[in-house]
Amino acid sequence: MKSLYFRYLLRRAARPLKTAADWIGGGFVLALFALLRRLGPERAPAFCGAIARNVGPLLPIHRTGLANISAAFPEKDPAWHKARLREAWDNLGRVVGEYVHLAKLWDLDIENPRTGRVQTDDIALFEELRLDGKPALVFSAHLANWELAALAPPTYGMPSAIVYRMPNNAVVAREIGKIRAASMGQMIRTRSQAPLEISAALQAGKHVGMLADQHFSRGVDVVFFGRRCKANPAVARLARHFDCPVIGVRVIRRPDGGFDIDGEGPLDLPRDAKGLIDVAKATQAMTDIVEAWVREYPGQWLWFHRRWR
């Protein structure tokens, strides 16, 4: 009993410290966002990319990225691994620089989809999603600026919901929430009631998007780059329950500073003897798609996450 009370006191004592840390860290991020707004959508990504590709390799997390990419591409030499990681740091820095300018970056023209900063060859697929009157599940990965894909549905009148993880820093979370709320659809935070919110969104005919390339401790076993790991089966389980279309969407960063948005699907996912989607096999099928994306653009993926544990 005394031990429980002591832990309770420690938690109470730690709250002011966390609040202070949130304000200090949050104040730095708010100041950075203000600077990036002043730099504009062209200079801000270049500024952050330059810092990230030079400072990132000095950080401890760089070792995680190096271990990941070395194991994923054992046939490549160490110089190739280091070069791709430097590209990954540059990409991550650019994502930060672009964050406050997301709405300005999106300029996809449905009538002329190969002319703007954001381009696509998959207008027919996106138009099918927009007009079919059905809910849909959309999975993506941490490639290029992965936030851009979430801008498409609200821009073209497509009811949508995005599943996201709240930053630990409360001040930063509020600021990012404001940015997302201004340009994205319904936001569903990853928490205990998220499955109920996602189900309600699908029942309402919305298109629900989520990232599907991170470790999920309660997930199913999949093979990713030849190594076993855990993947979130949420998309497969929801597809099994709602029997709705499943689409893969990725963002590719072009050398000219623009982006391509690629769509893949609707996917013909594996089914069991009863004709229902097989959750484990479907999750593996989507993992295979993500792996193919990363293999094509290894310098644009977030290698610094501990995907294999």
N, C-alpha and C positions, 0 to 999 in steps of 0.2 A: 504493500500500500504506500509506504514511504517513497519507494522507487518511482511509482506512478506519479505521485505528487511532485517529486523532484523534477521529473521530465516535464510536467505541466508548467512548473515555474520557469524552467529553461525556455520553453516555447514562448511563454509570455514575455520573458526578458528579451528574446531575440526579435520580437516583432518591431520594436522601434529601430533596431539596427537594420532590419531588412527594408523598412520604409525609407530610412536615410540612404541606404545603398541604392534603392530604386530611384530616388530623386537625384542622386549624384550621377548614376549611370544614365538615367533618363534625360537629365539635363544636357549631358554630353551629346546624346543622340539627337535631341531636339535642336541643339546648336548646329550639329552636322547637317540635319535636314534643312535648316534655314540657309546654310551655306550652299547646299546642293540646289536649292530652289533658285538662288541668285546666279549660280553658274549656268543654269539652263539645261535642257535635255540633251544638248550635244556635248558640252564641256564636262558636265557632272560625271557621266559614265567614264569618260577618258581619265578624269582626275582620280576617281576611285579605283579604276582598273590598274593604273600605274602604281598606286600605293599598294594594292593587294598583291600584285605579282612580284613586288620587291620585298615586302614585309612578310607576306604569308609563308614563304619557305623557311623563315627564321622561327616560326611558332611551333610549339610542341605538336599541335594537331597535324602539322605537315607530315610527321612520321606515320600517322594513321593513314593518310592519303597515299603515301609512298608504298606502304605495306599492301594496301588495297589494290592499287593499280599494278604493282609488281606481280601479285598473285593472279590478277585477272588476265594479264598479258605476259605470261612467263616467257613467251617466245621473243619479246622485245628486249632491247638492251637498256641498261640503266639510264643512258643519255635520253632515250626516247621517253622513258617513264618520267624523268625530271622535266622534260620539255612539255609533256602533256599536262603535268600538274601545274606548271607555271601558267599554261593556258587556262586551266581550271580556276586558279586564283584570280587571273585577270577577269574571267567571266563572272566570278562571284563578286568582285569589286564593282563591275559594271552593273550587276543586278542591284546593288546598294545604291549606286548613283542614279539609276533609272527609276527607283521606287517612287520618289516624290513626283515624277513626271509621267507616271503610267498612262494617265488619260490623254496626255499630249502625244504619246508614242503611237497610240492606236489610230491608224488611218486606212484600214483595209476597205477598199472600194469593191463592193459586190459586182458592179458592172465591169470594172477593170481590175481584176484581182492580182495582176502582176505589175502594178505601176507604183505602189506606195512604199512607205517604210515597212509596213506589214503586208506580206503577200501570201498567196496560197494557190495551189492547184486543185483544191478539194472543195470548191464552192458547191458542186452538186451534192456532196455528202452533207455539208452544213445546211444547205437549203432543205434537204430531205428531213433533217432533224428539226428544223424550224417549222416546217409545214405539216408534218405527219400527225400532229395532235397527240403524240405519245410521250410518256416520260422516257428518260434515257439515263444510263450511267456512263460517265466519262472518266477514264483514268489517264493520268499523265505522270511525268517524272521530273526530277530536278535537273532539267536540261535547259541551257541558254537562260532566258528570263522566263521561268515557268509561270510567273504571275500573269503574263500577257494573255494566256489562253482563257483566263477567267473573265476577260473584258468583252469577249465576243458575244455571249448570249444577251446581256443587257443592252448592248449597242444596237442589236437587230431585233429587239422585242421578243426574245426567247426567254420564257420563265426559267430561272435557274437558281441553284443553291450550290455553295462552295463549302467543302469541309476543310477546316484549317486548324492549326495548332496555335494557341495563344502564347505569345512570348512571356517568359517568366517575369520580366520587369514590367510592373504595372503601368508606369508612365509611358514606356515604349509601346505597350499593348494598346493603350488608349489612342496614341498618335497613329499607329498602323491601322487601327480600327477605323479611324476617320478617313484615311486614304482609301481603304478598301470599300467602305460604305458608300463613298462618292462615285465609285465606278464599277462595282461588282454587284451581283445579285444578293440573295439571301445568304447570310454567313452562318455556318453551323460550326460551333466550336467542338473540338474533340474532348468529350467528357462523357460521363455515364449516361446521360440522356440523349447523346448524339444519335444512336440508332433509331430512337423514336422520332426525332426531328427529321432524319433522312427519310424514314418511311413515310412520314406525313408529307414531305416535299414531293416524293414520287407519286403518292396517291393524288396529289394536287396537279399532277402532270408536268412537274418541273424536271429539268435536266440537272442531275447532281454530279458534280465533279470532285475528284479527290486524287491526291498523289499516292502512287502505289509502288514506291521504290525504296522504302525505308524499313529498318528492322522493326518487327512487331512481336514482342515476347510471347504473346498468347496466340500467335498465328499458326499457320500450317507450314509444314516443311516443303521447301522448294529448292531447286538447284539453280544457282545464279552464277554465271561464269565458272561452271564446273564445281562449285562449292556449295554445300548445303547451308541453308539459312532459313529464317522465319519470315513469312510474308503475311500481310494483312488480307484475310479472305473476305473482307466486307463486300467488295464489288461482286464477287462470285455468289455470295450468300443472298445479297439483295436481288441479283439477276435471277437466281433460282426461285425466289419468292414472288417477284413481280413479273418474271418472264418478259423483261423489257430489253430494248437494244443496248448493247455495250459497245462503246467507241473508245479507241485509243487516240489521244491527241498529244502531239509533241511540238515544242518550239525549237527552231534552229536559228542560231545567230549567224548572219551572213557577214562576209568580210567588209562589205560596204557600210556596216552599221545598222542594217535593217534586219528583219526577221521573216522566216517562213513558218507558217502554221500548217502542219501535216495532220490529216485525219486517217484513221485506219479502222475499217468496219463498215456496217455492223458485223461484229465477230460471230463466227459460228463456233460457239464454245462447246467443249466435250460434255456429253450427257450420259447419265447412267441408264440402267436397264428399264427404269420407269419413264424415261424420256425427260427427266429433270436434269438441270445443269449439275454436273459433278463439281463440287466446290474445290476439292484439292486439285483436280486436273485442270480446271478452268483458271485457278490462281497460277498454276505453273505456266499455262498458255500465255497469260498476260505478262508473267515474269519473263518469258522468252522474248516477247515483243519488246519489253523495256531493254533487255540485254542487247537485242539487235540495234536499237536506237543508240545505246551507249557505245557499242562497237563502231558505229558509223561516225560518231562525233565524240570521241573519248575526252577531248579537251574541254567539253562543254557540260560535263556531268559533275555532280557534287561528290567527289571522292572522299571527302573528309568526314563523312558520316560512318559510324561503325556498323556497316551493313552485315558483316559476318561476325558472329560471336560464339 
